[in-house]
Amino acid sequence: SSLFISTTGNVGIGTTTPNWNLQIAGTRPFFTLSDTSAGTDSKHWFMSSQGGNFYMGTSSDSLTSTSTYLTINGSTGYVGIGTTAPTVALEVGSVAAGGNVKINATKYKKGEQK
């Protein structure tokens, strides 16, 4: 069975021994929220565990391509926003946004120090 409900009420998808309220198990499992009223290629947000890393992003309407916006490296704990391969504790990189970061209403440009 691909859906299992334990005697304690825990729900398993891909597992018959769920340890939490909802546990999804599998090779490269995806959890997707789909807003059918959203615009083209903006309907599907996903969370995924792959190779020990955590990813969050969007998928195209055809579900054939994804864009990852947040990555947590499972072995280092490094967090990447706009990068899938963070090399420091928090790495922010986005070509579309020019690599800028805004902290406490102060905008810093890539390479700028204050």
C-alpha positions in Angstrom: 0.0 0.0 0.0 1.3 3.5 -0.8 -0.8 5.2 1.9 -0.7 3.9 5.5 -2.4 5.1 8.6 -1.0 3.8 11.9 -3.0 2.9 15.0 -1.6 6.2 16.5 -2.9 8.2 13.6 0.4 8.8 11.9 0.2 8.8 8.1 2.8 7.3 5.9 3.2 7.7 2.1 5.7 5.3 0.8 6.3 3.8 4.3 4.3 1.5 6.6 6.1 2.8 9.7 5.6 6.5 9.9 7.3 8.1 12.9 5.6 11.5 12.6 2.1 12.9 11.9 3.0 12.8 8.2 6.0 11.0 6.7 6.7 10.8 3.0 9.4 8.3 2.1 11.0 7.4 -1.2 13.9 8.0 -3.5 14.1 11.8 -4.0 10.7 12.5 -2.4 8.8 15.6 -3.4 6.0 17.4 -1.6 4.2 19.8 -3.8 1.6 22.5 -3.1 -0.4 23.4 -6.3 -2.5 26.6 -6.6 -4.6 26.0 -9.6 -5.6 29.7 -9.7 -2.0 30.9 -10.1 -0.6 32.2 -13.4 1.4 30.2 -15.9 4.3 28.3 -14.4 3.6 29.8 -10.9 1.2 27.1 -9.7 3.5 24.5 -8.1 5.8 25.0 -5.1 7.9 22.0 -3.9 10.0 20.8 -1.0 12.3 17.9 -1.6 15.0 15.8 0.1 17.7 14.7 -2.3 21.0 13.1 -1.4 20.7 14.4 2.2 20.0 18.0 1.1 16.8 20.0 1.4 15.4 22.0 -1.5 12.5 24.4 -2.0 11.4 25.9 -5.3 8.9 25.9 -8.1 8.0 23.6 -11.0 6.7 24.4 -14.4 3.0 23.7 -15.2 4.1 20.7 -17.3 6.1 19.4 -14.2 9.1 18.9 -16.5 11.5 21.6 -15.0 12.1 23.1 -11.6 13.7 26.2 -10.2 15.3 25.9 -6.8 15.3 29.0 -4.5 16.4 27.6 -1.1 18.9 24.9 -0.4 20.1 23.4 2.9 23.2 21.3 2.6 22.6 18.3 4.9 26.3 17.6 5.6 27.4 21.2 6.4 24.1 22.9 7.4 25.0 25.7 4.9 22.0 27.6 3.6 21.8 28.8 0.0 19.2 31.3 -1.3 19.5 31.7 -5.0 22.2 29.0 -5.2 22.0 25.2 -4.9 25.6 24.8 -3.8 26.2 27.1 -0.8 29.9 27.2 0.3 29.4 29.3 3.6 26.9 29.3 6.4 24.6 31.6 4.5 25.1 32.3 0.8 22.8 34.5 -1.1 23.2 34.7 -4.9 20.7 35.7 -7.5 21.6 36.8 -11.0 18.0 38.1 -11.5 18.2 40.4 -8.5 21.8 41.5 -9.2 23.1 39.7 -6.1 21.8 42.4 -3.8 20.8 41.8 -0.2 18.5 43.9 2.0 19.0 43.8 5.7 17.1 46.0 8.2 16.0 48.4 5.4 19.7 48.9 4.3 20.5 47.7 0.8 24.0 46.3 0.2 25.3 45.6 -3.3 27.3 42.6 -4.2 30.9 43.1 -3.0 30.1 46.2 -1.0 31.1 46.4 2.6 29.8 48.6 5.4 
